[in-house]
Amino acid sequence: MATEVDTPPTDQEGDGIPSSPTHRKSIDNLQAELKNLSDTAQQLLTEKLFLENECAQLKKRTNRLDEELRNLRTPPFVIGYIQDRVGDNAVVRNSNGTVFLVSVNRRLDEDLLLPGARVALNQDTLSIIEVLDNSWDPLVSGAEIIEKPSTTFSDMGGVDEQIKQIRQAIELPFENPEAFRKFGIEPPKGVLITGPPGTGKTMLAKAVSNSTKVTFLGLVGSELAQKYIGEGGRMVRELFDLARKRAPAIIFIDEIDAIGSKRLDMATSGDREVQRTLMQLLAELDGFETLDDVKVIAATNRPELLDAALLRPGRFDRIIDIKLPNSDARERIFEVHCKHMPLSGSVSFRKLAISTEGYSGAEIKSVVIEAGMQAISDGRSSCNYNDFSDAISSIDCKRKESEHNGPDSLYR
């Protein structure tokens, strides 16, 4: 007879898993622990991917910093210009004006190694490493006025004759070049504006730029006076090259006496460099390359210092002198500067013109500004004659102080 064996109870589904409460609780704990482990594994996997990505970013940053460190440790190149080719070598002038005979990198294109080319030189051997783009000097490229000056001829008073002269010399050749060819004459190449400080020389150049639809390049003469040999001449050459490329164009050189003063037999090295710059300017004015679409305007308040070669016909053909304004001109200048200012009935431009004998246009503008500031400070809605009278007295005091404290006062 078969003996019955006691077996533990199983669940109703018959999966063979004990169904006692103790066993069920153990299974639930294991399943919960398995879920926690799965979540932890997923979290660790996510953190691993994040750390791998961060590690990759740090490696890129490290490589970039290593590259920057190598660049910092590498000696800088010297900028130079090829003067001539001598066999496989080249004669170059570096940035401080010294000339060297140097070797050339064999991998460079021979067609690019032409006189005048801008090159990078090894600091130790000065051999040519690379040919650079012939970019303009920053001072030259910065001379181009992108936005037209807002000054117009109507903003100027007492200089009607000077306006007529500069329009004939500058505007007319741009607007009607056929007329000059018809009469068989060459238009003026340049205009020199002379006169005391504050009479409107720069303002006149800005006004003619505003009235013409041409490129305007403006520089101060002192910016062309460089201390290194050949730098000033190079900048003059680049200035005219840029003007020809942007033609039609106007070149305006303010305070040209900084580079155009009379040449002396006894001169320092700095004076000789200024003279070389002047020679380059003369060469550009009457060189082989035409200046039909390029006009030159220069300004100075010391015309007696200019070299005679600069003033001969064919260079600056028209000399426009702006003197201190007379009574009628001063009255007109007051009208121009006060056209937008609220005035009381006591203001008389004629009386103001008489009271400002010897004033320049700039000083008259200062009088108007001072009078306006006085009215604003007092909280009034308009300027009266007393405001202008007080302003004139203030400017007179400043003029006397300037005369007393001028250069001559040092030797009194």
Steps between C-alpha positions, in 0.01 A plus 500: 500500500642834396599744767385863466776765516425838649584781255493870575201684368537677167315791344191447300671568166723198545831674435674301770577802723414451865200706595557531869496857637866479601611396153279761333652775714851384409410508133359853529816616676717347230294659225519840674874462542531401133308812399723719719810342350362555149429867578846540652658338194307733269606801709862388495481450122363852458774641724759303302379651171501849655852453636623364166356804323653736759832318465489547123430874545788530747733322256404747226559791736834350606606463136396858431692628802804293396480660155476848652793421728709389202407818318600708801833322518562545126697819422283758316556568131635832375307686230707616204479603136692358206723762336661285231586140404865389484515147360333264746514762773312824557577849625244591766434799724362418843254708701768725652647588161812277502584325172619135491595239241307190609418149383159396371284202594520263201132408531380854431358593161763695305228706331407650840856601591491831315648836607261669740349173626422489873666199663548334841865457607643254750608702803832315536613440140280768329431250221169543319246259650175612341360754253227710664203675348576859404253649746489875549671664794240547780553878496442505124196272499359694797531823301202406282189681621213253460230745606495834323569805718180684588658844439361686199591827333187656651651441846785737418481877506724773360695272263291523183801571276699210648203267450481606136871432448501153657187397311666603174816306581346185654133462410510617139760244378296217658167622364606612150833342394399520133514880511866492602583255221310716252711803589820294507593591858578290803291556813683596821657206682504657842370786711686652793287677761686746721394728782518558877365234740123488531417667168331191351769324294403149612133592489536606135656163411218316678240707316645420158507131598132521592410665168678237287410133467859378527716315753656726763837409656608723787831501688697740719850573372660393828365146447721473191812611690638163611824436689607188308675537167265466204180465705366848424566462126335158501190642668478782242530244221230280654276803554509591131467133395186472715365825352553369145327174592203691651495765225344745457646616829621801698811484721499756780828559688454736795803680645712411198785712637584198722645323193526785247737739674803646325793265454817591687862408424571437868237254619464222754408145406137578591500804272643292217219245542243782479675621184476150351128504574472838325687366197257209477206743519651708217554184297136400544373846404684512168595134448440276201167372630218740420296672770204588279248351743692591817516852642721613787399764754753615759468750782751695707515808721875536437535537120835679538652171624406300190763388251492694172491174302163421654349830384604501137232468226405141421488396864287740699360707215253696708589671829196618695570740784238539774564813703342602828141604422415868460195661658257382230642148510476487880137608480432220252679247726281604794192449282615151401572384854185656647253379237356233733535699824200680661597868529340800664441823312800663668752291303661690213742309280644828374590610855644158576713516185638839602577369852699203368769678298787258429299189587528184291201293395581242770507770769164637383357148528635486857322829578169355378548182706590700814193723457272199457642329808444816705133516398452128577666540842264788585198295394398745225334405172711731279835678484524875538770749409650494852568125464706569189671799660604290802618223269713744300656630823579142604660418163700826515643396837598160361665665200705730722606207719599305190711790372662548841568127550604430143843368396647853487410560866762243603774742401357815659 
